[in-house]
Amino acid sequence: MGHKIVLCPRTVQKAELMRQKRYIALSGCLKGKAKLEGIATDVKEALQGKDMTFIVTDATRHGAWAEILAPFAEGQHFVLFGSPGIGAALEFSRQINGKNPIAAFNTTETDTLLYACRAEEPGNVHVFGIKKDIRYATVSVNGRMPAFALKGIFPQSHDTEHPLVGLYNVGFQFHISGMIMNAEKVKAGKLTYFYKEAITLEVAKFITEMDNERRKVAEAVGVEAISCEQWLWRAYRTPRGSLYKMIQNTRAYGKIGAPDTLDHRYIKQEILLKALPAIEIGNVLGIEMPHFKEIVDKACELLGIDFWKNGRTLSDMGLDKAALLSKNKGDLLKVS
């Protein structure tokens, strides 16, 4: 697309490997070599002269990125997170501002990753599918929602102007339910392809019940409350049908592998940053969420972790009940 990209790998070892290649090899839906302008291990060097930082690490590490980026938050710079959970841009903006009050970063979050893809090894990425519909919102450290031309980079993206755009996403429900309801198979390494094998008729039925709860929460705060089936059609143009059939027929899901451990982002990230914020918002607004709570309780039991103590909270996002109930989306940005 003509953009100059500097890659900043998480480890020195990966950086050295990428310096030898200086490109990312693409396979699957996208084929070819994406050339890199440079590879940096120093964040200040990576940010030099750049307009946007795209962070695609596990969302549980975004707080660490606030620590790293805060000292260099100068000028009008955009930080873009792909599928970071509910309220990520709000939380990140507060973290940056707390560390650097004069920072001018704007934080954009999308409801989902831009592609269904996996890194097979450093520098080699297989793209299973390209999302045909992406929703996003942008907030800034000073409580504004500036315009961000993501559509110029990804034409399939749409600005919702709503900082709780994460409630539009449905995929985290697939991940949590598929993992927890197939826990023994996951631990035994008996699943090869996650979506094809983990999302059974029984699991799909449970996901539908979860989704009904998510949709009530989304509607209550003014986020478009589409169903899982509608989301799959919009994102992948999957032929319409029951949720089970649509997941089975989503081409991009067909060859995505299954984890062989419960210690995985499909549980930890999705519960801490997506399920728990949704539950807290629901609690504040008086919306019952028994299926969400049931699956989180099961995860706590299986992993021996009290997830309830560590999830993203309304306080982390700088929100309260009044802001959630307000008809003015700007009020979601005014609570410190």
BALOBA-1460 file (C-alpha; in Angstrom, 3 decimals):
// residues 336
<rec num="1" residu="m" x="0.000" y="0.000" z="0.000"/>
<rec num="2" residu="g" x="3.037" y="2.244" z="-0.087"/>
<rec num="3" residu="h" x="3.443" y="2.782" z="3.657"/>
<rec num="4" residu="k" x="6.889" y="2.761" z="5.245"/>
<rec num="5" residu="i" x="7.003" y="0.213" z="8.060"/>
<rec num="6" residu="v" x="9.530" y="-0.209" z="10.844"/>
<rec num="7" residu="l" x="9.140" y="-3.483" z="12.723"/>
<rec num="8" residu="c" x="9.908" y="-3.524" z="16.444"/>
<rec num="9" residu="p" x="10.048" y="-7.207" z="17.546"/>
<rec num="10" residu="r" x="9.643" y="-8.147" z="21.199"/>
<rec num="11" residu="t" x="13.009" y="-9.883" z="21.454"/>
<rec num="12" residu="v" x="16.538" y="-9.162" z="20.244"/>
<rec num="13" residu="q" x="16.678" y="-12.673" z="18.739"/>
<rec num="14" residu="k" x="13.661" y="-12.019" z="16.530"/>
<rec num="15" residu="a" x="15.029" y="-8.637" z="15.566"/>
<rec num="16" residu="e" x="18.282" y="-10.214" z="14.377"/>
<rec num="17" residu="l" x="16.394" y="-12.806" z="12.334"/>
<rec num="18" residu="m" x="14.290" y="-10.083" z="10.727"/>
<rec num="19" residu="r" x="17.323" y="-7.918" z="9.966"/>
<rec num="20" residu="q" x="18.595" y="-10.765" z="7.834"/>
<rec num="21" residu="k" x="15.304" y="-10.958" z="5.911"/>
<rec num="22" residu="r" x="14.067" y="-7.347" z="5.893"/>
<rec num="23" residu="y" x="10.679" y="-8.493" z="4.655"/>
<rec num="24" residu="i" x="7.636" y="-10.487" z="5.763"/>
<rec num="25" residu="a" x="6.714" y="-13.406" z="3.534"/>
<rec num="26" residu="l" x="2.960" y="-13.795" z="3.100"/>
<rec num="27" residu="s" x="1.064" y="-16.950" z="2.201"/>
<rec num="28" residu="g" x="-2.593" y="-17.901" z="2.037"/>
<rec num="29" residu="c" x="-5.066" y="-15.180" z="1.016"/>
<rec num="30" residu="l" x="-2.195" y="-12.738" z="0.585"/>
<rec num="31" residu="k" x="0.932" y="-13.817" z="-1.231"/>
<rec num="32" residu="g" x="4.232" y="-12.049" z="-1.716"/>
<rec num="33" residu="k" x="6.823" y="-10.165" z="0.289"/>
<rec num="34" residu="a" x="6.053" y="-7.098" z="2.388"/>
<rec num="35" residu="k" x="9.238" y="-5.053" z="2.502"/>
<rec num="36" residu="l" x="10.251" y="-3.361" z="5.739"/>
<rec num="37" residu="e" x="11.913" y="0.022" z="5.926"/>
<rec num="38" residu="g" x="13.766" y="-1.109" z="9.020"/>
<rec num="39" residu="i" x="13.892" y="-3.318" z="12.109"/>
<rec num="40" residu="a" x="14.407" y="-1.670" z="15.482"/>
<rec num="41" residu="t" x="14.817" y="-2.830" z="19.069"/>
<rec num="42" residu="d" x="14.785" y="0.727" z="20.404"/>
<rec num="43" residu="v" x="11.256" y="2.156" z="20.611"/>
<rec num="44" residu="k" x="12.374" y="5.772" z="20.201"/>
<rec num="45" residu="e" x="14.149" y="4.791" z="16.993"/>
<rec num="46" residu="a" x="11.075" y="2.917" z="15.740"/>
<rec num="47" residu="l" x="8.806" y="5.937" z="16.359"/>
<rec num="48" residu="q" x="11.094" y="8.434" z="14.637"/>
<rec num="49" residu="g" x="9.174" y="10.168" z="11.859"/>
<rec num="50" residu="k" x="6.230" y="7.751" z="12.053"/>
<rec num="51" residu="d" x="2.557" y="8.694" z="12.236"/>
<rec num="52" residu="m" x="1.191" y="5.476" z="13.702"/>
<rec num="53" residu="t" x="2.204" y="2.596" z="15.943"/>
<rec num="54" residu="f" x="0.321" y="-0.660" z="15.394"/>
<rec num="55" residu="i" x="0.533" y="-2.908" z="18.468"/>
<rec num="56" residu="v" x="-0.426" y="-6.539" z="17.898"/>
<rec num="57" residu="t" x="0.944" y="-8.201" z="21.029"/>
<rec num="58" residu="d" x="-1.223" y="-10.145" z="23.452"/>
<rec num="59" residu="a" x="-3.625" y="-7.553" z="24.859"/>
<rec num="60" residu="t" x="-2.623" y="-8.375" z="28.432"/>
<rec num="61" residu="r" x="0.693" y="-6.612" z="27.690"/>
<rec num="62" residu="h" x="-0.778" y="-3.289" z="26.637"/>
<rec num="63" residu="g" x="-0.122" y="-1.789" z="30.061"/>
<rec num="64" residu="a" x="3.569" y="-2.521" z="29.562"/>
<rec num="65" residu="w" x="3.425" y="-0.701" z="26.231"/>
<rec num="66" residu="a" x="1.999" y="2.361" z="27.961"/>
<rec num="67" residu="e" x="5.122" y="2.375" z="30.149"/>
<rec num="68" residu="i" x="7.363" y="2.045" z="27.103"/>
<rec num="69" residu="l" x="5.663" y="4.628" z="24.898"/>
<rec num="70" residu="a" x="4.768" y="7.340" z="27.430"/>
<rec num="71" residu="p" x="8.169" y="9.103" z="27.432"/>
<rec num="72" residu="f" x="8.019" y="9.492" z="23.643"/>
<rec num="73" residu="a" x="4.396" y="10.609" z="23.325"/>
<rec num="74" residu="e" x="5.055" y="13.809" z="21.398"/>
<rec num="75" residu="g" x="3.112" y="15.306" z="18.529"/>
<rec num="76" residu="q" x="-0.067" y="13.930" z="16.987"/>
<rec num="77" residu="h" x="0.646" y="10.211" z="16.935"/>
<rec num="78" residu="f" x="-1.807" y="7.344" z="16.638"/>
<rec num="79" residu="v" x="-1.541" y="4.024" z="18.457"/>
<rec num="80" residu="l" x="-3.657" y="1.305" z="16.869"/>
<rec num="81" residu="f" x="-4.692" y="-1.834" z="18.729"/>
<rec num="82" residu="g" x="-6.256" y="-4.794" z="16.932"/>
<rec num="83" residu="s" x="-8.965" y="-6.529" z="18.994"/>
<rec num="84" residu="p" x="-7.645" y="-5.353" z="22.382"/>
<rec num="85" residu="g" x="-10.803" y="-5.991" z="24.373"/>
<rec num="86" residu="i" x="-13.528" y="-3.744" z="25.716"/>
<rec num="87" residu="g" x="-12.450" y="-0.223" z="26.679"/>
<rec num="88" residu="a" x="-8.788" y="-0.686" z="25.757"/>
<rec num="89" residu="a" x="-8.347" y="2.732" z="24.170"/>
<rec num="90" residu="l" x="-9.864" y="4.399" z="27.222"/>
<rec num="91" residu="e" x="-7.589" y="2.508" z="29.602"/>
<rec num="92" residu="f" x="-4.455" y="3.010" z="27.503"/>
<rec num="93" residu="s" x="-5.107" y="6.746" z="27.162"/>
<rec num="94" residu="r" x="-5.470" y="7.071" z="30.940"/>
<rec num="95" residu="q" x="-2.264" y="5.090" z="31.490"/>
<rec num="96" residu="i" x="-0.320" y="7.257" z="29.039"/>
<rec num="97" residu="n" x="-1.686" y="10.478" z="30.517"/>
<rec num="98" residu="g" x="-0.845" y="9.312" z="34.032"/>
<rec num="99" residu="k" x="2.779" y="8.856" z="33.047"/>
<rec num="100" residu="n" x="3.108" y="11.817" z="30.688"/>
<rec num="101" residu="p" x="0.444" y="14.545" z="31.166"/>
<rec num="102" residu="i" x="1.562" y="16.430" z="28.054"/>
<rec num="103" residu="a" x="1.330" y="13.375" z="25.821"/>
<rec num="104" residu="a" x="-0.522" y="13.825" z="22.544"/>
<rec num="105" residu="f" x="-1.149" y="10.214" z="21.615"/>
<rec num="106" residu="n" x="-4.468" y="9.201" z="20.086"/>
<rec num="107" residu="t" x="-5.468" y="5.580" z="20.631"/>
<rec num="108" residu="t" x="-7.561" y="3.627" z="18.163"/>
<rec num="109" residu="e" x="-8.973" y="0.184" z="18.815"/>
<rec num="110" residu="t" x="-10.671" y="-2.139" z="16.364"/>
<rec num="111" residu="d" x="-13.303" y="-4.675" z="17.310"/>
<rec num="112" residu="t" x="-11.323" y="-7.461" z="15.668"/>
<rec num="113" residu="l" x="-7.942" y="-8.207" z="14.142"/>
<rec num="114" residu="l" x="-7.741" y="-7.028" z="10.553"/>
<rec num="115" residu="y" x="-6.871" y="-10.508" z="9.287"/>
<rec num="116" residu="a" x="-7.335" y="-14.076" z="10.424"/>
<rec num="117" residu="c" x="-3.661" y="-15.009" z="10.402"/>
<rec num="118" residu="r" x="-0.854" y="-16.776" z="12.245"/>
<rec num="119" residu="a" x="2.913" y="-16.263" z="12.271"/>
<rec num="120" residu="e" x="4.364" y="-19.630" z="11.303"/>
<rec num="121" residu="e" x="7.853" y="-18.405" z="12.220"/>
<rec num="122" residu="p" x="9.526" y="-14.973" z="12.412"/>
<rec num="123" residu="g" x="9.022" y="-13.315" z="9.055"/>
<rec num="124" residu="n" x="6.526" y="-15.864" z="7.686"/>
<rec num="125" residu="v" x="2.806" y="-15.131" z="8.085"/>
<rec num="126" residu="h" x="-0.064" y="-17.239" z="6.782"/>
<rec num="127" residu="v" x="-3.273" y="-15.284" z="6.144"/>
<rec num="128" residu="f" x="-6.373" y="-17.461" z="6.430"/>
<rec num="129" residu="g" x="-8.836" y="-14.675" z="5.700"/>
<rec num="130" residu="i" x="-9.247" y="-10.926" z="5.321"/>
<rec num="131" residu="k" x="-12.011" y="-9.313" z="7.377"/>
<rec num="132" residu="k" x="-14.533" y="-7.562" z="5.168"/>
<rec num="133" residu="d" x="-15.973" y="-5.457" z="7.979"/>
<rec num="134" residu="i" x="-14.017" y="-3.827" z="10.813"/>
<rec num="135" residu="r" x="-15.358" y="-1.401" z="13.412"/>
<rec num="136" residu="y" x="-13.153" y="1.024" z="15.306"/>
<rec num="137" residu="a" x="-13.080" y="4.065" z="17.570"/>
<rec num="138" residu="t" x="-10.403" y="6.563" z="18.553"/>
<rec num="139" residu="v" x="-9.879" y="8.411" z="21.833"/>
<rec num="140" residu="s" x="-7.135" y="10.760" z="22.937"/>
<rec num="141" residu="v" x="-5.464" y="11.556" z="26.230"/>
<rec num="142" residu="n" x="-7.318" y="14.849" z="26.432"/>
<rec num="143" residu="g" x="-10.755" y="13.288" z="26.160"/>
<rec num="144" residu="r" x="-11.431" y="13.917" z="22.478"/>
<rec num="145" residu="m" x="-12.366" y="11.471" z="19.749"/>
<rec num="146" residu="p" x="-10.299" y="12.778" z="16.802"/>
<rec num="147" residu="a" x="-10.956" y="11.631" z="13.279"/>
<rec num="148" residu="f" x="-8.627" y="8.856" z="12.182"/>
<rec num="149" residu="a" x="-8.451" y="7.842" z="8.534"/>
<rec num="150" residu="l" x="-8.130" y="4.105" z="9.105"/>
<rec num="151" residu="k" x="-10.459" y="3.708" z="6.140"/>
<rec num="152" residu="g" x="-7.684" y="5.045" z="3.925"/>
<rec num="153" residu="i" x="-5.528" y="2.086" z="4.956"/>
<rec num="154" residu="f" x="-8.260" y="-0.529" z="5.378"/>
<rec num="155" residu="p" x="-11.274" y="0.450" z="3.239"/>
<rec num="156" residu="q" x="-13.428" y="-2.130" z="5.020"/>
<rec num="157" residu="s" x="-13.198" y="-0.247" z="8.334"/>
<rec num="158" residu="h" x="-15.965" y="1.920" z="9.810"/>
<rec num="159" residu="d" x="-15.652" y="4.518" z="12.563"/>
<rec num="160" residu="t" x="-18.272" y="3.886" z="15.264"/>
<rec num="161" residu="e" x="-17.168" y="6.912" z="17.313"/>
<rec num="162" residu="h" x="-17.932" y="4.766" z="20.371"/>
<rec num="163" residu="p" x="-15.094" y="3.933" z="22.808"/>
<rec num="164" residu="l" x="-16.840" y="0.705" z="23.863"/>
<rec num="165" residu="v" x="-16.663" y="-0.657" z="20.310"/>
<rec num="166" residu="g" x="-15.202" y="-3.882" z="21.777"/>
<rec num="167" residu="l" x="-18.765" y="-4.898" z="22.657"/>
<rec num="168" residu="y" x="-19.405" y="-5.261" z="18.920"/>
<rec num="169" residu="n" x="-17.017" y="-8.216" z="18.735"/>
<rec num="170" residu="v" x="-18.256" y="-11.781" z="19.138"/>
<rec num="171" residu="g" x="-15.155" y="-13.931" z="18.612"/>
<rec num="172" residu="f" x="-14.060" y="-13.961" z="22.251"/>
<rec num="173" residu="q" x="-17.186" y="-15.958" z="23.048"/>
<rec num="174" residu="f" x="-16.090" y="-18.611" z="20.525"/>
<rec num="175" residu="h" x="-12.654" y="-18.802" z="22.131"/>
<rec num="176" residu="i" x="-13.658" y="-18.981" z="25.792"/>
<rec num="177" residu="s" x="-16.521" y="-21.425" z="25.298"/>
<rec num="178" residu="g" x="-14.645" y="-23.631" z="22.831"/>
<rec num="179" residu="m" x="-11.684" y="-23.929" z="25.197"/>
<rec num="180" residu="i" x="-13.519" y="-24.387" z="28.501"/>
<rec num="181" residu="m" x="-16.184" y="-26.764" z="27.196"/>
<rec num="182" residu="n" x="-13.483" y="-28.907" z="25.546"/>
<rec num="183" residu="a" x="-10.946" y="-28.580" z="28.356"/>
<rec num="184" residu="e" x="-10.015" y="-32.256" z="28.565"/>
<rec num="185" residu="k" x="-9.559" y="-32.572" z="24.808"/>
<rec num="186" residu="v" x="-7.454" y="-29.402" z="24.736"/>
<rec num="187" residu="k" x="-5.171" y="-30.623" z="27.530"/>
<rec num="188" residu="a" x="-4.799" y="-34.015" z="25.856"/>
<rec num="189" residu="g" x="-3.923" y="-32.436" z="22.508"/>
<rec num="190" residu="k" x="-6.862" y="-34.157" z="20.825"/>
<rec num="191" residu="l" x="-8.040" y="-31.152" z="18.825"/>
<rec num="192" residu="t" x="-6.368" y="-30.325" z="15.517"/>
<rec num="193" residu="y" x="-8.470" y="-27.445" z="14.185"/>
<rec num="194" residu="f" x="-10.050" y="-25.180" z="16.767"/>
<rec num="195" residu="y" x="-13.186" y="-23.846" z="15.120"/>
<rec num="196" residu="k" x="-13.986" y="-27.012" z="13.214"/>
<rec num="197" residu="e" x="-13.689" y="-29.305" z="16.225"/>
<rec num="198" residu="a" x="-14.148" y="-27.233" z="19.371"/>
<rec num="199" residu="i" x="-17.332" y="-25.467" z="18.293"/>
<rec num="200" residu="t" x="-19.756" y="-28.364" z="18.497"/>
<rec num="201" residu="l" x="-23.535" y="-28.080" z="18.396"/>
<rec num="202" residu="e" x="-23.583" y="-27.980" z="22.205"/>
<rec num="203" residu="v" x="-20.913" y="-25.277" z="22.358"/>
<rec num="204" residu="a" x="-22.646" y="-23.233" z="19.643"/>
<rec num="205" residu="k" x="-25.872" y="-23.351" z="21.646"/>
<rec num="206" residu="f" x="-24.062" y="-22.073" z="24.742"/>
<rec num="207" residu="i" x="-22.378" y="-19.311" z="22.714"/>
<rec num="208" residu="t" x="-25.804" y="-18.188" z="21.482"/>
<rec num="209" residu="e" x="-26.944" y="-17.803" z="25.098"/>
<rec num="210" residu="m" x="-23.798" y="-15.819" z="25.920"/>
<rec num="211" residu="d" x="-24.334" y="-13.684" z="22.859"/>
<rec num="212" residu="n" x="-27.867" y="-12.791" z="23.879"/>
<rec num="213" residu="e" x="-26.386" y="-11.372" z="27.088"/>
<rec num="214" residu="r" x="-23.622" y="-9.481" z="25.264"/>
<rec num="215" residu="r" x="-26.149" y="-7.954" z="22.889"/>
<rec num="216" residu="k" x="-28.238" y="-6.605" z="25.770"/>
<rec num="217" residu="v" x="-25.168" y="-4.909" z="27.215"/>
<rec num="218" residu="a" x="-24.097" y="-3.512" z="23.835"/>
<rec num="219" residu="e" x="-27.580" y="-2.155" z="23.133"/>
<rec num="220" residu="a" x="-27.772" y="-0.564" z="26.582"/>
<rec num="221" residu="v" x="-24.647" y="1.538" z="25.968"/>
<rec num="222" residu="g" x="-25.387" y="2.384" z="22.341"/>
<rec num="223" residu="v" x="-23.152" y="-0.082" z="20.481"/>
<rec num="224" residu="e" x="-24.756" y="-1.839" z="17.517"/>
<rec num="225" residu="a" x="-25.905" y="-5.164" z="18.952"/>
<rec num="226" residu="i" x="-25.552" y="-7.573" z="16.052"/>
<rec num="227" residu="s" x="-25.644" y="-11.342" z="16.560"/>
<rec num="228" residu="c" x="-22.796" y="-13.806" z="16.032"/>
<rec num="229" residu="e" x="-24.435" y="-14.879" z="12.789"/>
<rec num="230" residu="q" x="-24.651" y="-11.297" z="11.531"/>
<rec num="231" residu="w" x="-21.034" y="-10.670" z="12.511"/>
<rec num="232" residu="l" x="-19.801" y="-13.746" z="10.609"/>
<rec num="233" residu="w" x="-21.659" y="-12.644" z="7.503"/>
<rec num="234" residu="r" x="-20.304" y="-9.097" z="7.718"/>
<rec num="235" residu="a" x="-16.716" y="-10.091" z="8.498"/>
<rec num="236" residu="y" x="-16.345" y="-13.118" z="6.221"/>
<rec num="237" residu="r" x="-19.463" y="-13.209" z="4.041"/>
<rec num="238" residu="t" x="-20.174" y="-16.670" z="5.427"/>
<rec num="239" residu="p" x="-23.393" y="-18.112" z="3.955"/>
<rec num="240" residu="r" x="-26.233" y="-17.545" z="6.405"/>
<rec num="241" residu="g" x="-27.486" y="-20.370" z="8.589"/>
<rec num="242" residu="s" x="-27.353" y="-21.549" z="12.189"/>
<rec num="243" residu="l" x="-24.384" y="-20.408" z="14.255"/>
<rec num="244" residu="y" x="-22.921" y="-23.915" z="14.238"/>
<rec num="245" residu="k" x="-23.186" y="-24.227" z="10.452"/>
<rec num="246" residu="m" x="-21.833" y="-20.738" z="9.851"/>
<rec num="247" residu="i" x="-18.737" y="-21.372" z="11.972"/>
<rec num="248" residu="q" x="-18.186" y="-24.684" z="10.201"/>
<rec num="249" residu="n" x="-18.592" y="-22.969" z="6.826"/>
<rec num="250" residu="t" x="-16.343" y="-19.974" z="7.509"/>
<rec num="251" residu="r" x="-13.444" y="-20.640" z="5.176"/>
<rec num="252" residu="a" x="-10.976" y="-18.542" z="7.166"/>
<rec num="253" residu="y" x="-11.575" y="-20.725" z="10.244"/>
<rec num="254" residu="g" x="-11.045" y="-24.057" z="8.511"/>
<rec num="255" residu="k" x="-7.312" y="-24.572" z="9.083"/>
<rec num="256" residu="i" x="-6.699" y="-22.518" z="12.212"/>
<rec num="257" residu="g" x="-5.049" y="-24.856" z="14.683"/>
<rec num="258" residu="a" x="-6.235" y="-25.671" z="18.187"/>
<rec num="259" residu="p" x="-4.210" y="-24.943" z="21.344"/>
<rec num="260" residu="d" x="-2.963" y="-27.907" z="23.377"/>
<rec num="261" residu="t" x="-2.971" y="-26.052" z="26.702"/>
<rec num="262" residu="l" x="-5.466" y="-24.045" z="28.710"/>
<rec num="263" residu="d" x="-2.718" y="-21.528" z="29.482"/>
<rec num="264" residu="h" x="-3.595" y="-19.606" z="26.335"/>
<rec num="265" residu="r" x="-4.808" y="-16.189" z="25.238"/>
<rec num="266" residu="y" x="-8.087" y="-17.748" z="24.108"/>
<rec num="267" residu="i" x="-8.910" y="-17.972" z="27.813"/>
<rec num="268" residu="k" x="-6.745" y="-15.482" z="29.712"/>
<rec num="269" residu="q" x="-6.895" y="-12.490" z="27.389"/>
<rec num="270" residu="e" x="-10.501" y="-13.050" z="26.399"/>
<rec num="271" residu="i" x="-11.758" y="-13.332" z="29.979"/>
<rec num="272" residu="l" x="-9.685" y="-10.562" z="31.553"/>
<rec num="273" residu="l" x="-10.163" y="-7.933" z="28.863"/>
<rec num="274" residu="k" x="-13.448" y="-8.840" z="27.202"/>
<rec num="275" residu="a" x="-15.740" y="-11.070" z="29.270"/>
<rec num="276" residu="l" x="-15.128" y="-9.387" z="32.639"/>
<rec num="277" residu="p" x="-15.578" y="-5.809" z="31.404"/>
<rec num="278" residu="a" x="-18.818" y="-6.897" z="29.710"/>
<rec num="279" residu="i" x="-20.007" y="-8.494" z="32.954"/>
<rec num="280" residu="e" x="-19.170" y="-5.412" z="35.033"/>
<rec num="281" residu="i" x="-20.977" y="-3.109" z="32.616"/>
<rec num="282" residu="g" x="-23.931" y="-5.499" z="32.727"/>
<rec num="283" residu="n" x="-23.909" y="-5.532" z="36.529"/>
<rec num="284" residu="v" x="-23.891" y="-1.722" z="36.714"/>
<rec num="285" residu="l" x="-26.802" y="-1.525" z="34.278"/>
<rec num="286" residu="g" x="-28.788" y="-4.304" z="35.957"/>
<rec num="287" residu="i" x="-28.425" y="-6.816" z="33.112"/>
<rec num="288" residu="e" x="-28.279" y="-10.479" z="34.120"/>
<rec num="289" residu="m" x="-25.388" y="-12.431" z="32.562"/>
<rec num="290" residu="p" x="-25.595" y="-15.991" z="33.960"/>
<rec num="291" residu="h" x="-23.862" y="-17.709" z="31.027"/>
<rec num="292" residu="f" x="-20.942" y="-15.282" z="31.085"/>
<rec num="293" residu="k" x="-20.545" y="-15.793" z="34.815"/>
<rec num="294" residu="e" x="-20.823" y="-19.568" z="34.497"/>
<rec num="295" residu="i" x="-18.042" y="-19.832" z="31.926"/>
<rec num="296" residu="v" x="-15.744" y="-17.520" z="33.926"/>
<rec num="297" residu="d" x="-16.328" y="-19.589" z="37.073"/>
<rec num="298" residu="k" x="-15.451" y="-22.758" z="35.171"/>
<rec num="299" residu="a" x="-12.263" y="-21.135" z="33.867"/>
<rec num="300" residu="c" x="-11.263" y="-20.145" z="37.397"/>
<rec num="301" residu="e" x="-11.767" y="-23.723" z="38.548"/>
<rec num="302" residu="l" x="-9.908" y="-25.332" z="35.643"/>
<rec num="303" residu="l" x="-6.895" y="-23.020" z="35.721"/>
<rec num="304" residu="g" x="-6.760" y="-22.398" z="39.451"/>
<rec num="305" residu="i" x="-6.849" y="-18.643" z="38.818"/>
<rec num="306" residu="d" x="-9.267" y="-16.135" z="40.317"/>
<rec num="307" residu="f" x="-9.929" y="-14.180" z="37.141"/>
<rec num="308" residu="w" x="-12.540" y="-12.086" z="38.942"/>
<rec num="309" residu="k" x="-9.778" y="-10.182" z="40.754"/>
<rec num="310" residu="n" x="-7.724" y="-9.154" z="37.755"/>
<rec num="311" residu="g" x="-9.970" y="-8.130" z="34.863"/>
<rec num="312" residu="r" x="-10.249" y="-4.715" z="33.235"/>
<rec num="313" residu="t" x="-12.654" y="-2.625" z="35.325"/>
<rec num="314" residu="l" x="-14.782" y="0.451" z="34.776"/>
<rec num="315" residu="s" x="-12.329" y="2.287" z="37.009"/>
<rec num="316" residu="d" x="-9.483" y="1.278" z="34.678"/>
<rec num="317" residu="m" x="-11.440" y="2.799" z="31.799"/>
<rec num="318" residu="g" x="-12.369" y="5.921" z="33.766"/>
<rec num="319" residu="l" x="-16.086" y="5.180" z="33.544"/>
<rec num="320" residu="d" x="-19.044" y="5.236" z="35.914"/>
<rec num="321" residu="k" x="-22.752" y="4.437" z="35.733"/>
<rec num="322" residu="a" x="-23.735" y="7.954" z="34.696"/>
<rec num="323" residu="a" x="-21.377" y="7.848" z="31.729"/>
<rec num="324" residu="l" x="-22.659" y="4.433" z="30.661"/>
<rec num="325" residu="l" x="-26.278" y="5.599" z="30.783"/>
<rec num="326" residu="s" x="-25.626" y="8.869" z="28.975"/>
<rec num="327" residu="k" x="-27.028" y="9.248" z="25.475"/>
<rec num="328" residu="n" x="-24.014" y="11.402" z="24.630"/>
<rec num="329" residu="k" x="-21.076" y="9.187" z="23.643"/>
<rec num="330" residu="g" x="-18.741" y="12.052" z="24.543"/>
<rec num="331" residu="d" x="-19.644" y="11.566" z="28.205"/>
<rec num="332" residu="l" x="-17.770" y="8.265" z="28.106"/>
<rec num="333" residu="l" x="-14.611" y="10.324" z="27.659"/>
<rec num="334" residu="k" x="-15.191" y="12.832" z="30.458"/>
<rec num="335" residu="v" x="-14.832" y="10.618" z="33.539"/>
<rec num="336" residu="s" x="-11.315" y="10.601" z="34.947"/>
